[in-house]
Amino acid sequence: MAHYKVRGGISVGDNIDVVKGILQFACDELGMNKKFTWCDCKEYCTHEILYWDEDTWIEKISPDLEGILMSSRKVLSRAGKKSNMTINRGLNEWNLNIYDSSYVGFRGAMNLCSLWVENMMEH
């Protein structure tokens, strides 16, 4: 079985706990390269995951960013990406079924992998 790293790596930004979880899975479990990581709250930033205000991510995240980007709708829109890679989903999302189990554990891992493969196939 061949192991391939995602061209351009993975960039993740939003809530610190979500960013840490996605990075751990993407980098430690799947071997992806970490590109940009940031959190949206100055009080929770770390030496690995810095706080970026809006001006900073506007400067760093552009439509020519390679690899996978997961963040808020605002960031994805700025980068010209589809909103299916949105981290913060609301109850009115088209694919959220309140009667289904949440995307945690195995289901969460499969959902992320599916999103990432779909994203890579488009580029």
Buried (B, 14 or more C-beta within 10 A) or exposed (E): EEEEEBEBBBBBBBBBEBBBBBBEBBBEEBEBEBBBBBBBEEEBBEEEBBBBEEEEBEEBBEEEBEBBBBBBBEBBEBBEBEEBBBBEBEEEEEEEEEEEEEBEEEEBBEBBEEBBEEBBEEE
